[in-house]
C-alpha cells in the first residue's frame, strides 16, 4: 500500500473586513496530519473534502496561477487558504 501524500494548508489572503476569530494570519501554515487541530474548525470543514480528493488521486480545478485555493465560510472574515500536495 502506498503512503498517502502530505497536505500543506497555508493562509495566503484575506478578503473580509474582520480579523480571524481563531487568530490566523496570512502566512500561517498547517500540516494536515499533525496540525489540523490548530486550524479553525470552519476552515477545516471546507478543506477536508479537498484533502481527501487530493490524497486519493482526484483532480481539483486550479486557479489561474495553477494553485488550489479554498476559503473560510465566515463571510465577515473570508480567509483564503492554499492546499498543496507534498509527494515524498
N, C-alpha and C positions, 0 to 999 in steps of 0.2 A: 504494500500500500504506500503510495507516495505521500510525502509530507505536505500538509496544507501550506500555501504561501502566507507570509505575514502581511498584515494590512496596517498601513500607517494612515492616521487621520490627522490632518493639520488644519487649524483655523487660518484661513487665508484672506478673508474680507468680512466686512460688516455693512449692512445696509440700514438697519433700523436705527431709531433715534436713541433708544435706551441702551444702557450697558447690560452685559450679560448677567443674568440673575445668579449664575453659577461662578462668575468671576473670570470666565475665559477671555483671553486677549489674543489678538492677531499674532500668529507665530507659535501658539501653543500646539504641541504635537503629542499624539497619543498612539501607543501600540495597542491594537485591538485586543490582543491576547492577554497582555499583562497590565494594561492601564485603563481598560474600558470602564471600570468603576469610578474613575476620575472624570470621565466625560459626562456632561449634562444628560440626564435620562431622556429628555425630549429629543436631543440630537442623536443619541444612541438608538432611539426608537426608529428614527428615519434612516440611520446608517446601516442597521442590521441587515435588511434585505439586500442591499447593495453589496455588503461584505460577503454574504452567502453566495450571491451570483458570481462575484469575482473569484472566490475560493474554489468553486466547483466548475469552473471553465466557461461560465457565461460571459456575454459581452454586454457592456453598458454604453449607451451613447455618451460621447465625449463633447466637451465644448470646443470652441474654435481654436483653443490652444492645445487640444488633444488631452485635456485633463478631465477627470471625473469629479464633479462638484455636486454637493448636496447642501441644503440649507436647513437651519433650525426652524421648526414650525411656529415659534413665538413671533408674531407679527410685529411686536414692539422692538424686538432685538435683531432678528434675521442675521445670525452668524452664518457665514458660508465656509464649508469645510471641503477640503480636497481629500480624496481617497486614492491611495497608491498601493498597488500590489507589489510586494517585495519578494522576488524569487531568490532563494538562497542556494 
